Amino acid sequence: MSVLDKAKKHYTNIINQEPIKVEVPEWDSTLYAKPSISLAKLGEIMELSNAGKSAEAMALTLIYRLIDEEGNPVFRKAEKNELLRSVDPDVLSRIITTISDNTPSDEDVAKN
């Protein structure tokens, strides 16, 4: 097995992990977060963050990672400005923290 095949297998194991459960009582909702996103999406978030646009980076993280019980995205990219202007930033920040605190480690992935 080549190194690329091993890397792809590792990533497949990560994305096949159970979604992270996120309780949002303020919205009367239970949401889920994908355990990982593609490098392209991560790069887009990092570019915003590196440009000093951390709020936009947070919104994009939620857009790319939050899903409902059926696995459908909760937010669309076109809703980014509404998230930035019309949603409680403390709730969004707590969701981001919940996701990052519960993202599987490499050790967790290796166990499965």
Buried (B, 14 or more C-beta within 10 A) or exposed (E): EEEEEEEEEEBEBBEEBEBBEBEBEEEEEEBBBBBBBEEEBBEBBEEBBEEEBEBBBBBBBBBBBBBEEEEEBBBEEEBBEEBBEEBEEEEBEBBBEBBEEEBBEEEEBEEE
